[in-house]
Amino acid sequence: MGVVVWAYLRKSDSRLPLPPSPPTWRLRGHFLPPRNASLTVARWIDEYGPLITIRSGIQTIVIIGRHKAAVDIMEKQGKMLADRPHLAAEDILTRGLSLALSHVGDRFRRMRRALHAHLQPKSAETYQPLQMSQAKTVILNILDDPHNFQNHLVTYAAATIMKIAYGKITPTSATDPEVREAHQIIRRFRTILLPGAYWVESIPWLKYLPWYASELKDQFERTRRLYTDQLNRVKLHMSNVDIGPSFSKYILENEHLYGLTEIEKAYLAGSFFGAGTETTSVAICTVLMAAAHFPEEQAKVQAELDAVIGLERVPTFADKPSLPRLEAFISEALRWRPLAPEVHPTGLPHRTTEDVIWENYCIPAGTTVAGNHCAWIDEQGRLRDDLTFFVFGFGRRSVFINSLLILWAFQLSLDPTKPQDDMGFNTAAMPDVPCSIEFQTRIPEVEVRRMMQNYPEGE
């Protein structure tokens, strides 16, 4: 019990206290419900202040719940939060090979350098024709089967990211075994991030027991096999045919620049695919759900599309600079229902490497720090005045082109006969369908089909 009290009450040499904490009598710390945990955290922040401290086993976690505090801490003192916390469950599941939770060190620097080198803006632009081609397919699939729009977007994300990661268009279905396995990987990954989900975080020696967390050990072996097989397939094809650009091809051709081991290369390419498929499809679905829920805002976006593009041609990436309202709508939709809870109720955690001072509080070195994006939104789901901007990272081009084409081609509305869960995409595991949307073409269907068949990909 003394260890728990030390972790909960410890102060740095500055003598400033930790941020306030909601009361709890649980030995394992604060309880976060499996569904809508971010809303529980948001309520605590409303009651106790912009920063709160919660406890998970012997681990202290400080959660940031206001934009000003996030800027002051995560941006202005960002160098002190570049590290990730040590998670014993993550050791079992990924053996330190996940870039998302890698600690600052040689492996992290090598893997991040390889990833960033291929994802520079100029490199990302080379994939625009691919994204446009796959987005066109989404429109045609919605015309054929509107009720399964979510599966169409999962297929879009999987096919696009599979091509970027491995240089091939397959899989072509949301039910493809590779897609299903990728979703299983990210779901298992989410479980290790939930505070208190595994006793090993409180009792680290449990990870040495052969029987403990067998599902995590099995998942590691399946993941390692999947990622290694994919990378080996790229190697084989490279020796026989020109498979076109891909991230895997890039790191194989330039391995002398980064010094990655075989398993590091396999995991870097694989995690690129595994994380991107679900995040991208959830983001697009969230934008569509927002359009259906707020028809007056949808109408404003479509008025802009009609003024800039009209209904006589299909929009492309070239129209992006002329569509500020659409970009604002996308940003607002992802603020309204942030993607972070889909991965973890407080986002991916950071770890302080030095004491961080904010106002009258001190976050000691070695503390886990995370942000709760839902706490930046008021009770009516509107954006708070103190939040000015929230950045959505990888996949934003996919979100833009799909939102653009769908809102240009269709009028979206909710199906009044079906139950609606506007928090569903934050918490539901794909491909559960929390929201039923009706799609009505804005011009005759035959015209949409004709124009899509002649879509000028890549302009």
BELZI-V345268 format. One record per residue. N is the residue number from 1. D_CENTER is the distance of its C-alpha to the mean C-alpha in Angstrom with 1 decimal. Layout:
[[N & D_CENTER] [N & D_CENTER]]
This chain:
[[1 & 36.6] [2 & 37.5] [3 & 34.4] [4 & 32.2] [5 & 34.2] [6 & 33.9] [7 & 30.1] [8 & 30.0] [9 & 32.8] [10 & 32.7] [11 & 33.3] [12 & 33.3] [13 & 36.5] [14 & 35.9] [15 & 37.0] [16 & 34.4] [17 & 32.7] [18 & 29.1] [19 & 27.5] [20 & 28.8] [21 & 27.7] [22 & 28.0] [23 & 30.7] [24 & 30.2] [25 & 32.8] [26 & 30.6] [27 & 31.4] [28 & 27.8] [29 & 26.6] [30 & 24.8] [31 & 23.6] [32 & 20.2] [33 & 20.3] [34 & 18.0] [35 & 17.3] [36 & 16.3] [37 & 16.6] [38 & 15.0] [39 & 18.1] [40 & 20.4] [41 & 19.1] [42 & 19.5] [43 & 23.1] [44 & 23.9] [45 & 22.9] [46 & 25.1] [47 & 27.9] [48 & 27.8] [49 & 26.4] [50 & 23.7] [51 & 23.2] [52 & 23.7] [53 & 24.2] [54 & 23.4] [55 & 24.6] [56 & 23.3] [57 & 26.2] [58 & 27.6] [59 & 24.3] [60 & 24.2] [61 & 20.9] [62 & 21.0] [63 & 18.5] [64 & 18.5] [65 & 18.6] [66 & 20.1] [67 & 19.2] [68 & 22.5] [69 & 22.0] [70 & 18.5] [71 & 20.1] [72 & 23.2] [73 & 21.5] [74 & 18.2] [75 & 19.7] [76 & 23.4] [77 & 23.4] [78 & 20.3] [79 & 22.4] [80 & 23.2] [81 & 19.6] [82 & 18.6] [83 & 18.9] [84 & 16.9] [85 & 18.7] [86 & 20.6] [87 & 19.5] [88 & 22.3] [89 & 20.2] [90 & 17.9] [91 & 21.2] [92 & 22.0] [93 & 18.8] [94 & 18.1] [95 & 21.2] [96 & 19.5] [97 & 18.1] [98 & 14.4] [99 & 13.7] [100 & 10.8] [101 & 13.6] [102 & 16.6] [103 & 19.4] [104 & 21.0] [105 & 23.7] [106 & 24.9] [107 & 22.4] [108 & 19.4] [109 & 21.3] [110 & 22.3] [111 & 18.9] [112 & 17.2] [113 & 20.3] [114 & 20.1] [115 & 16.5] [116 & 17.1] [117 & 20.5] [118 & 19.1] [119 & 16.4] [120 & 18.8] [121 & 19.1] [122 & 22.2] [123 & 20.8] [124 & 17.8] [125 & 20.5] [126 & 22.3] [127 & 19.7] [128 & 20.3] [129 & 23.1] [130 & 21.0] [131 & 18.3] [132 & 21.3] [133 & 23.0] [134 & 20.2] [135 & 19.6] [136 & 23.4] [137 & 23.2] [138 & 20.8] [139 & 23.5] [140 & 26.2] [141 & 24.5] [142 & 24.1] [143 & 27.8] [144 & 28.7] [145 & 26.6] [146 & 24.9] [147 & 24.3] [148 & 21.8] [149 & 19.6] [150 & 16.5] [151 & 17.7] [152 & 18.5] [153 & 15.0] [154 & 13.8] [155 & 16.7] [156 & 16.0] [157 & 12.5] [158 & 14.2] [159 & 17.3] [160 & 16.0] [161 & 13.7] [162 & 16.6] [163 & 18.9] [164 & 17.1] [165 & 16.7] [166 & 20.1] [167 & 22.2] [168 & 22.6] [169 & 21.8] [170 & 22.0] [171 & 20.7] [172 & 21.8] [173 & 20.8] [174 & 18.0] [175 & 20.5] [176 & 20.9] [177 & 21.2] [178 & 18.8] [179 & 16.0] [180 & 17.0] [181 & 17.1] [182 & 13.6] [183 & 12.4] [184 & 14.8] [185 & 13.6] [186 & 10.0] [187 & 11.9] [188 & 14.4] [189 & 12.1] [190 & 10.9] [191 & 14.6] [192 & 15.6] [193 & 13.5] [194 & 15.4] [195 & 18.5] [196 & 21.6] [197 & 20.2] [198 & 22.4] [199 & 25.9] [200 & 25.5] [201 & 23.8] [202 & 27.1] [203 & 29.4] [204 & 28.1] [205 & 31.1] [206 & 29.8] [207 & 27.7] [208 & 31.1] [209 & 32.3] [210 & 32.2] [211 & 31.5] [212 & 28.8] [213 & 25.1] [214 & 26.3] [215 & 23.3] [216 & 21.1] [217 & 23.8] [218 & 24.0] [219 & 20.3] [220 & 20.6] [221 & 23.6] [222 & 22.0] [223 & 19.0] [224 & 21.4] [225 & 23.6] [226 & 21.1] [227 & 19.7] [228 & 23.3] [229 & 24.7] [230 & 22.3] [231 & 23.2] [232 & 26.8] [233 & 26.8] [234 & 25.8] [235 & 28.6] [236 & 31.1] [237 & 30.4] [238 & 30.6] [239 & 34.1] [240 & 35.2] [241 & 33.6] [242 & 31.6] [243 & 28.1] [244 & 26.8] [245 & 24.1] [246 & 21.0] [247 & 19.1] [248 & 21.1] [249 & 24.3] [250 & 23.7] [251 & 23.3] [252 & 26.2] [253 & 28.4] [254 & 27.6] [255 & 27.4] [256 & 30.4] [257 & 28.4] [258 & 25.7] [259 & 27.6] [260 & 24.9] [261 & 26.2] [262 & 25.7] [263 & 23.3] [264 & 21.2] [265 & 21.2] [266 & 20.3] [267 & 17.4] [268 & 16.0] [269 & 16.2] [270 & 15.1] [271 & 11.9] [272 & 11.2] [273 & 11.9] [274 & 10.6] [275 & 6.9] [276 & 7.1] [277 & 9.2] [278 & 7.5] [279 & 4.3] [280 & 7.2] [281 & 9.7] [282 & 8.4] [283 & 8.2] [284 & 11.6] [285 & 13.0] [286 & 12.3] [287 & 14.3] [288 & 16.9] [289 & 17.3] [290 & 17.8] [291 & 20.4] [292 & 22.2] [293 & 22.3] [294 & 23.6] [295 & 26.1] [296 & 27.8] [297 & 24.8] [298 & 24.2] [299 & 27.9] [300 & 27.5] [301 & 24.8] [302 & 27.0] [303 & 30.0] [304 & 28.4] [305 & 27.6] [306 & 31.2] [307 & 32.7] [308 & 30.9] [309 & 30.7] [310 & 32.9] [311 & 33.0] [312 & 35.1] [313 & 32.4] [314 & 28.8] [315 & 26.4] [316 & 24.7] [317 & 22.5] [318 & 25.9] [319 & 25.8] [320 & 22.7] [321 & 24.8] [322 & 26.9] [323 & 24.3] [324 & 23.3] [325 & 23.3] [326 & 20.7] [327 & 18.4] [328 & 19.1] [329 & 18.5] [330 & 15.0] [331 & 14.3] [332 & 16.1] [333 & 14.4] [334 & 11.0] [335 & 13.1] [336 & 15.0] [337 & 12.3] [338 & 9.3] [339 & 5.8] [340 & 6.2] [341 & 8.9] [342 & 7.1] [343 & 6.3] [344 & 9.3] [345 & 11.8] [346 & 12.1] [347 & 9.0] [348 & 9.4] [349 & 13.2] [350 & 15.7] [351 & 19.4] [352 & 22.4] [353 & 24.9] [354 & 27.4] [355 & 28.5] [356 & 26.5] [357 & 28.8] [358 & 27.7] [359 & 30.6] [360 & 32.6] [361 & 30.0] [362 & 29.3] [363 & 26.2] [364 & 27.9] [365 & 26.9] [366 & 25.1] [367 & 23.2] [368 & 19.5] [369 & 17.9] [370 & 14.7] [371 & 13.9] [372 & 14.0] [373 & 12.7] [374 & 14.6] [375 & 17.7] [376 & 17.8] [377 & 18.7] [378 & 22.3] [379 & 23.8] [380 & 24.0] [381 & 20.3] [382 & 21.4] [383 & 20.1] [384 & 22.1] [385 & 24.5] [386 & 23.2] [387 & 19.8] [388 & 20.3] [389 & 17.0] [390 & 13.3] [391 & 11.5] [392 & 8.4] [393 & 8.1] [394 & 8.1] [395 & 9.0] [396 & 10.8] [397 & 14.0] [398 & 13.1] [399 & 12.2] [400 & 15.5] [401 & 17.8] [402 & 17.0] [403 & 17.3] [404 & 20.4] [405 & 22.1] [406 & 21.5] [407 & 22.7] [408 & 25.5] [409 & 26.6] [410 & 26.2] [411 & 27.0] [412 & 24.4] [413 & 25.7] [414 & 25.1] [415 & 27.3] [416 & 29.6] [417 & 30.7] [418 & 27.4] [419 & 25.6] [420 & 22.6] [421 & 19.7] [422 & 17.8] [423 & 15.5] [424 & 15.0] [425 & 11.6] [426 & 10.4] [427 & 12.3] [428 & 13.5] [429 & 12.8] [430 & 12.8] [431 & 15.4] [432 & 17.0] [433 & 18.1] [434 & 18.2] [435 & 19.5] [436 & 22.4] [437 & 22.7] [438 & 25.9] [439 & 26.0] [440 & 29.3] [441 & 30.1] [442 & 31.2] [443 & 33.8] [444 & 35.7] [445 & 33.6] [446 & 35.9] [447 & 35.2] [448 & 31.4] [449 & 31.9] [450 & 34.5] [451 & 32.4] [452 & 29.3] [453 & 31.6] [454 & 32.7] [455 & 29.4] [456 & 29.8] [457 & 26.8] [458 & 25.9] [459 & 27.8]]
